[in-house]
Amino acid sequence: MSKENDLMTLKTKVGEASDLGPVEDIQAGGKAAVASTQPPREGGAPLMGLFSVGFALLSIFTFAPIFAPLALIFSIIALFMGQVLWGVSGIGLAVIGIVTSPIFMTLFGIGAFLAWLGL
């Protein structure tokens, strides 16, 4: 690559510092340096588990037919990602959301009634 395109390379050094500020450094023809003060985080936040518990809580207090399946999906993904506590909590709360939902109670009640009738 030419000198003008040095900023576009993937091989820029992280933590390289210059005597000039970033604006003066670019105006002087040098390449801008990216300074990193923190190392990258290893664990990060358990987002799938947080989504599963959040959607499960929403399924308890709001519209369960939308949020309970989302909570179950995110809980299963969280379990596969190793976020066992969050995944199990999400599944438990989603089940509570399904059981306490008037819409699901109506659907299951109609199904039970039809089964009782033998249809």
Beta strands, then each sheet from edge to edge (+ up, - down):
end
